[in-house]
Amino acid sequence: MTAAIVGWAHTPFGKHADETVESLIVSVARDAIADAGFEPGDIDEIVLGHFNAGFSAQDFTASLVLQADPGLRFKPATRVENACATGSAAVQQGVRAVSSGDARVVLVVGVEQMTTSPGPEIGKNLLKASYLAEEGDTPAGFAGVFGKIAQSYFQKYGDRSDALAAIAAKNHKNGVNNPYAQMRKDLGFDFCRNESEKNPFVAGPLKRTDCSLVSDGAAALVLTDIPTALGRDKAIAFRGTSHVQDYLPMSRRDILAFEGCSAAWRKALADAGVTLDDLSFVETHDCFTIAELLEYEAMGLTAPGEGHRAILEGWTQMDGKLPVNPSGGLKSKGHPIGATGVSMHVLSAMQLSQRAGDIQVRDAELGGIFNMGGAAVANYVSVLQALK
């Protein structure tokens, strides 16, 4: 263990028409530093996760973090991007800075403002997270990419619409009690399972309730070394981390295997010296319900083709053997691209410090996080444990 989270901040996710990328960054940066009990001048390095891809006209955003306080001026600040895993890329960049000894205190911020873009532009921007040479003309954009994955899965293993609806219903139920979630409404299994005017098919077998929400929002955390962390009010250590990058074209991979996800989980668990059975909960990347289903299999919770068992038999419910997405996941919480991975770490740190309120997992001791960019292209896993 070489780095720990000692402070955090999180805006509600949703539509923030009165905010800007800058104001969202400034808000969480200030609050996270204060929550950690540091002064802005104590920060040694800043890492910003911001996907952008056309959502913001301001494309050079690393120095916007300095707007939070004059004490941040002249601090090194870098923007990182790795599609929908941008937030975790920023977190792991910060962890490396601390573990290398180059920095003692690192501020990590994740942000995105998506809802100010017109609908067609949103779809175009999101599709940039796929291999445009082969997938750029996919109908329904990125939802169409995962619609094809879902269709292929159904063809190989049978219709799993019940499982997808159960995943959506679970995550919406969990999100009701998350104050940061964009949609705090228990939609129920029947609504998620059945096509209706309010829940039409979007792509292949995926309905609206199978797709994560377009969102604005930001999250931030403060990292420091273990000796310093032990002197703070709270300390959530990185027990293990991994980053695995796979081919961008889906044509070069068995897309139903999510091999990069599997490799990332194996490496992180080995690094942490634990097994999946040791985890108290997992926050996983449910950009679409089919993604969560495939991730059950890729993380080793079930055998290939049997992911439906994990949800239909209750394993991943809040009271199951491995609660998955107690926050409500991307499905309920929302998915402001650059903020997502940072949000996952903030909410997991809240769980492990017993500060998660109404979404608290009982006796949470070890948490696992999987954040994905593209269709299992950029794969990041963190295993977190409370030090105090």
C-alpha positions as CSV (number, residue, x, y, z in Angstrom):
1,M,0.0,0.0,0.0
2,T,1.6,3.2,-1.2
3,A,-1.2,5.8,-1.4
4,A,-4.4,6.6,0.4
5,I,-7.5,8.7,-0.1
6,V,-7.9,11.2,2.8
7,G,-10.5,13.6,1.5
8,W,-13.2,13.9,-1.2
9,A,-16.0,15.9,-2.7
10,H,-18.8,15.1,-5.2
11,T,-21.5,17.2,-6.9
12,P,-24.9,15.7,-7.6
13,F,-24.9,14.3,-11.1
14,G,-27.5,15.5,-13.6
15,K,-28.3,18.6,-15.7
16,H,-26.4,21.6,-14.5
17,A,-27.3,24.3,-17.0
18,D,-26.2,27.1,-14.6
19,E,-22.7,25.6,-14.2
20,T,-19.7,25.4,-16.4
21,V,-16.8,22.9,-16.6
22,E,-14.7,25.5,-14.7
23,S,-17.3,26.1,-11.9
24,L,-17.8,22.3,-11.4
25,I,-14.0,21.8,-11.1
26,V,-13.5,24.7,-8.7
27,S,-16.4,23.6,-6.5
28,V,-15.1,20.0,-5.9
29,A,-11.4,21.0,-5.8
30,R,-12.0,23.5,-2.9
31,D,-14.3,21.1,-1.0
32,A,-11.9,18.0,-1.4
33,I,-8.9,20.0,-0.1
34,A,-10.9,21.3,2.8
35,D,-12.3,17.8,3.5
36,A,-8.8,16.4,3.7
37,G,-7.7,19.0,6.2
38,F,-5.0,20.4,3.9
39,E,-4.3,23.9,2.7
40,P,-4.2,24.5,-1.1
41,G,-0.5,25.2,-0.8
42,D,0.1,21.7,0.5
43,I,-0.9,20.2,-2.8
44,D,2.2,19.0,-4.7
45,E,0.5,17.9,-7.9
46,I,-2.9,18.1,-9.7
47,V,-4.4,15.6,-12.1
48,L,-7.6,16.4,-14.0
49,G,-9.7,13.8,-15.7
50,H,-11.7,15.4,-18.6
51,F,-12.8,13.4,-21.6
52,N,-14.3,16.3,-23.5
53,A,-14.3,15.0,-27.1
54,G,-16.3,18.0,-28.2
55,F,-18.6,18.5,-25.2
56,S,-16.7,21.7,-24.1
57,A,-15.3,24.4,-26.3
58,Q,-12.5,24.9,-23.7
59,D,-10.3,21.9,-24.6
60,F,-7.2,23.0,-22.5
61,T,-8.6,22.5,-19.0
62,A,-5.8,21.3,-16.6
63,S,-5.1,24.8,-15.3
64,L,-8.8,25.5,-14.6
65,V,-8.2,23.6,-11.3
66,L,-5.9,26.5,-10.2
67,Q,-9.0,28.7,-10.3
68,A,-10.0,27.1,-7.0
69,D,-7.4,29.0,-5.0
70,P,-4.3,31.2,-5.5
71,G,-2.3,28.7,-3.4
72,L,-2.5,26.2,-6.3
73,R,-0.7,28.5,-8.7
74,F,2.5,27.1,-10.2
75,K,1.6,23.5,-9.1
76,P,2.1,20.9,-11.8
77,A,-1.3,20.1,-13.4
78,T,-2.0,17.6,-16.1
79,R,-5.1,16.6,-17.9
80,V,-5.5,12.9,-18.7
81,E,-8.0,11.1,-20.9
82,N,-8.8,7.4,-21.6
83,A,-12.4,7.5,-22.9
84,C,-15.0,6.5,-20.2
85,A,-12.2,5.4,-17.9
86,T,-10.8,8.9,-17.8
87,G,-11.6,9.4,-14.1
88,S,-9.7,6.2,-13.1
89,A,-6.8,7.1,-15.3
90,A,-6.5,10.4,-13.4
91,V,-6.7,8.5,-10.0
92,Q,-4.0,6.0,-11.0
93,Q,-1.8,8.8,-12.3
94,G,-2.1,10.4,-8.8
95,V,-1.4,7.1,-7.1
96,R,1.8,6.7,-9.2
97,A,2.9,10.3,-8.3
98,V,2.6,9.5,-4.6
99,S,4.1,6.0,-4.7
100,S,7.1,7.2,-6.7
101,G,7.8,9.8,-4.1
102,D,7.5,12.7,-6.6
103,A,4.5,14.1,-4.6
104,R,3.3,13.8,-1.0
105,V,-0.2,15.2,-1.6
106,V,-2.1,15.0,-4.9
107,L,-5.4,16.5,-5.9
108,V,-7.4,14.5,-8.4
109,V,-10.5,16.0,-10.1
110,G,-12.8,14.4,-12.7
111,V,-15.4,16.5,-14.6
112,E,-17.7,16.5,-17.6
113,Q,-20.5,18.7,-18.8
114,M,-22.5,16.8,-21.4
115,T,-26.1,18.1,-21.3
116,T,-25.4,21.5,-22.9
117,S,-24.6,19.7,-26.2
118,P,-27.4,19.0,-28.7
119,G,-28.6,15.4,-28.8
120,P,-26.9,14.5,-32.2
121,E,-23.6,16.0,-31.0
122,I,-23.8,13.9,-27.8
123,G,-24.1,10.7,-29.8
124,K,-21.3,11.8,-32.1
125,N,-19.0,12.7,-29.2
126,L,-19.6,9.4,-27.4
127,L,-19.0,7.3,-30.5
128,K,-15.4,8.7,-30.5
129,A,-14.8,6.1,-27.8
130,S,-15.1,3.4,-30.5
131,Y,-13.0,2.4,-33.5
132,L,-14.4,4.8,-36.0
133,A,-12.8,3.1,-39.0
134,E,-15.0,0.1,-38.4
135,E,-17.7,1.2,-36.0
136,G,-18.2,4.9,-36.9
137,D,-21.4,4.3,-38.9
138,T,-23.1,2.2,-36.2
139,P,-26.8,3.2,-35.9
140,A,-27.7,4.7,-32.5
141,G,-24.1,5.5,-31.9
142,F,-22.4,4.0,-28.8
143,A,-25.7,2.5,-27.7
144,G,-25.7,0.8,-31.0
145,V,-22.2,-0.7,-30.3
146,F,-23.5,-2.2,-27.1
147,G,-26.7,-3.2,-28.7
148,K,-24.7,-5.3,-31.1
149,I,-22.8,-6.9,-28.2
150,A,-26.1,-7.7,-26.5
151,Q,-27.5,-9.2,-29.6
152,S,-24.5,-11.4,-30.1
153,Y,-24.6,-12.5,-26.4
154,F,-28.3,-13.4,-26.8
155,Q,-27.5,-15.4,-30.0
156,K,-24.8,-17.4,-28.2
157,Y,-26.3,-17.9,-24.7
158,G,-30.1,-17.2,-25.1
159,D,-32.3,-14.3,-24.4
160,R,-31.2,-12.6,-21.2
161,S,-33.7,-9.8,-21.2
162,D,-34.9,-10.7,-17.7
163,A,-31.3,-10.4,-16.4
164,L,-30.8,-7.0,-18.0
165,A,-34.1,-5.7,-16.6
166,A,-33.2,-7.0,-13.2
167,I,-29.8,-5.2,-13.3
168,A,-31.5,-2.0,-14.3
169,A,-34.1,-2.4,-11.5
170,K,-31.4,-3.2,-8.9
171,N,-29.4,-0.1,-9.8
172,H,-32.3,2.2,-9.9
173,K,-33.5,0.9,-6.5
174,N,-30.0,1.4,-5.0
175,G,-29.8,4.9,-6.5
176,V,-32.9,6.1,-4.6
177,N,-30.8,6.5,-1.5
178,N,-27.8,8.1,-3.1
179,P,-27.9,11.9,-2.8
180,Y,-25.6,12.3,-5.7
181,A,-27.6,10.2,-8.2
182,Q,-29.2,11.8,-11.2
183,M,-32.3,9.5,-11.1
184,R,-33.5,8.7,-7.7
185,K,-36.5,6.6,-8.6
186,D,-37.2,2.9,-8.1
187,L,-38.5,1.9,-11.6
188,G,-39.2,-1.7,-10.7
189,F,-38.5,-4.8,-12.7
190,D,-41.7,-4.8,-14.8
191,F,-41.1,-1.3,-16.1
192,C,-37.5,-2.1,-17.0
193,R,-38.5,-5.4,-18.6
194,N,-41.3,-4.3,-20.8
195,E,-41.2,-2.0,-23.9
196,S,-43.4,1.0,-23.5
197,E,-43.7,4.6,-24.7
198,K,-41.5,5.7,-21.8
199,N,-39.2,2.7,-22.3
200,P,-38.7,2.1,-26.0
201,F,-36.0,0.0,-27.6
202,V,-32.9,2.0,-28.4
203,A,-30.5,-0.4,-30.0
204,G,-30.9,-4.2,-30.6
205,P,-32.4,-5.7,-27.4
206,L,-31.4,-2.6,-25.3
207,K,-34.2,-0.4,-24.1
208,R,-33.9,3.1,-22.6
209,T,-33.6,1.6,-19.1
210,D,-30.6,-0.4,-20.2
211,C,-28.6,2.8,-21.0
212,S,-26.8,5.1,-18.7
213,L,-27.7,8.7,-18.4
214,V,-26.2,11.8,-20.1
215,S,-24.9,13.8,-17.2
216,D,-23.0,16.8,-15.9
217,G,-21.0,16.6,-12.7
218,A,-17.6,16.5,-11.0
219,A,-15.9,14.6,-8.2
220,A,-12.5,15.1,-6.5
221,L,-10.3,13.3,-4.0
222,V,-7.0,14.0,-2.2
223,L,-4.3,11.4,-2.1
224,T,-1.3,11.1,0.1
225,D,1.4,8.7,1.3
226,I,0.5,6.1,4.0
227,P,2.4,7.8,6.9
228,T,0.7,11.1,6.3
229,A,-2.7,9.4,5.8
230,L,-2.5,7.7,9.2
231,G,-2.4,11.2,10.8
232,R,-5.6,12.3,9.0
233,D,-9.3,12.0,10.0
234,K,-9.9,9.2,7.5
235,A,-7.6,7.0,5.3
236,I,-8.6,4.7,2.6
237,A,-5.6,2.8,1.1
238,F,-5.1,1.4,-2.4
239,R,-4.5,-2.3,-1.6
240,G,-4.1,-3.1,-5.3
241,T,-4.4,-1.4,-8.7
242,S,-4.2,-2.4,-12.4
243,H,-4.6,-0.9,-15.8
244,V,-5.0,-3.1,-18.9
245,Q,-5.4,-1.7,-22.4
246,D,-6.8,-3.9,-25.2
247,Y,-7.2,-3.5,-28.9
248,L,-9.6,-0.7,-30.0
249,P,-11.3,-2.6,-32.9
250,M,-13.8,-5.1,-31.6
251,S,-13.1,-7.2,-34.7
252,R,-9.7,-8.1,-33.2
253,R,-11.2,-9.5,-30.0
254,D,-13.8,-11.9,-28.6
255,I,-16.1,-9.0,-27.5
256,L,-18.2,-11.3,-25.4
257,A,-15.2,-12.3,-23.2
258,F,-14.2,-8.8,-22.0
259,E,-10.7,-10.1,-21.8
260,G,-9.2,-6.8,-20.7
261,C,-11.6,-6.6,-17.8
262,S,-10.7,-10.1,-16.8
263,A,-6.9,-9.4,-17.0
264,A,-7.3,-6.2,-15.0
265,W,-9.2,-7.9,-12.2
266,R,-6.7,-10.8,-12.0
267,K,-3.8,-8.3,-11.7
268,A,-5.4,-6.0,-9.1
269,L,-6.6,-8.9,-6.9
270,A,-3.1,-10.5,-7.1
271,D,-1.5,-7.1,-6.3
272,A,-3.8,-6.8,-3.3
273,G,-3.3,-10.4,-2.2
274,V,-7.0,-11.1,-2.0
275,T,-9.7,-13.0,-4.0
276,L,-13.0,-11.8,-5.3
277,D,-14.7,-13.6,-2.3
278,D,-12.9,-11.2,0.1
279,L,-14.6,-8.1,-1.4
280,S,-17.4,-6.5,0.5
281,F,-18.8,-4.8,-2.6
282,V,-18.0,-3.8,-6.2
283,E,-18.6,-0.5,-8.1
284,T,-18.6,-1.6,-11.7
285,H,-19.0,0.2,-15.1
286,D,-22.6,-0.3,-16.1
287,C,-22.7,2.1,-19.0
288,F,-25.2,-0.4,-20.4
289,T,-26.8,-3.3,-18.5
290,I,-25.2,-5.8,-20.8
291,A,-21.8,-4.4,-19.7
292,E,-22.6,-5.2,-16.0
293,L,-23.7,-8.7,-17.0
294,L,-20.5,-9.3,-19.0
295,E,-18.4,-7.9,-16.1
296,Y,-19.9,-10.5,-13.7
297,E,-18.4,-13.1,-15.9
298,A,-15.1,-11.3,-16.6
299,M,-14.4,-10.6,-12.9
300,G,-15.0,-14.3,-12.2
301,L,-18.2,-14.1,-10.3
302,T,-19.8,-16.6,-12.7
303,A,-18.7,-18.8,-15.6
304,P,-19.1,-17.4,-19.2
305,G,-22.7,-17.3,-20.2
306,E,-24.0,-17.6,-16.7
307,G,-23.9,-13.9,-15.6
308,H,-27.7,-14.0,-15.4
309,R,-27.4,-16.2,-12.3
310,A,-25.6,-13.5,-10.3
311,I,-28.5,-11.0,-10.7
312,L,-31.5,-13.4,-10.9
313,E,-30.4,-15.4,-7.8
314,G,-29.7,-12.2,-5.9
315,W,-26.0,-12.4,-5.5
316,T,-25.4,-8.8,-6.5
317,Q,-28.2,-7.2,-4.5
318,M,-27.4,-5.0,-1.5
319,D,-28.0,-8.0,0.8
320,G,-26.3,-10.5,-1.6
321,K,-23.0,-12.2,-1.3
322,L,-21.3,-9.4,-3.4
323,P,-23.3,-6.2,-3.7
324,V,-22.6,-4.6,-7.0
325,N,-23.2,-0.9,-7.6
326,P,-24.6,0.0,-4.2
327,S,-24.4,3.6,-5.4
328,G,-26.9,2.9,-8.2
329,G,-24.1,2.7,-10.7
330,L,-23.9,4.7,-13.9
331,K,-27.4,3.6,-14.7
332,S,-28.9,5.6,-11.8
333,K,-26.2,7.9,-10.7
334,G,-25.4,9.2,-14.2
335,H,-22.3,9.0,-16.3
336,P,-20.5,12.4,-16.8
337,I,-17.5,10.7,-18.5
338,G,-14.5,12.3,-16.9
339,A,-16.0,12.3,-13.5
340,T,-17.2,8.7,-13.4
341,G,-14.0,6.9,-12.3
342,V,-13.3,9.6,-9.6
343,S,-16.9,9.3,-8.4
344,M,-16.5,5.5,-8.1
345,H,-13.5,6.0,-5.9
346,V,-15.2,8.7,-3.8
347,L,-18.3,6.5,-3.2
348,S,-16.2,3.5,-2.4
349,A,-14.1,5.5,0.1
350,M,-17.3,6.6,1.7
351,Q,-18.4,3.0,2.0
352,L,-15.1,1.9,3.6
353,S,-15.1,4.8,6.1
354,Q,-18.7,3.9,7.0
355,R,-19.8,7.3,5.8
356,A,-22.1,6.1,2.9
357,G,-25.4,6.9,4.8
358,D,-28.4,5.2,3.3
359,I,-26.4,3.3,0.7
360,Q,-24.0,1.8,3.3
361,V,-23.0,-1.8,2.8
362,R,-22.9,-3.5,6.2
363,D,-19.4,-4.2,7.5
364,A,-17.7,-3.0,4.3
365,E,-14.0,-3.8,4.6
366,L,-12.7,-4.2,1.1
367,G,-14.1,-2.6,-2.0
368,G,-13.4,-3.3,-5.7
369,I,-13.8,-0.8,-8.5
370,F,-13.9,-1.5,-12.3
371,N,-14.0,1.5,-14.7
372,M,-13.9,0.9,-18.4
373,G,-13.2,3.0,-21.5
374,G,-14.8,2.0,-24.8
375,A,-16.0,-1.6,-25.0
376,A,-13.5,-3.1,-22.6
377,V,-10.6,-1.3,-24.2
378,A,-9.3,0.8,-21.3
379,N,-9.7,-1.3,-18.1
380,Y,-8.9,-0.1,-14.6
381,V,-9.4,-1.9,-11.3
382,S,-8.7,-0.6,-7.8
383,V,-9.0,-2.6,-4.5
384,L,-9.5,-0.3,-1.5
385,Q,-9.3,-0.9,2.2
386,A,-9.8,1.5,5.2
387,L,-6.7,2.1,7.3
388,K,-8.7,3.8,10.1
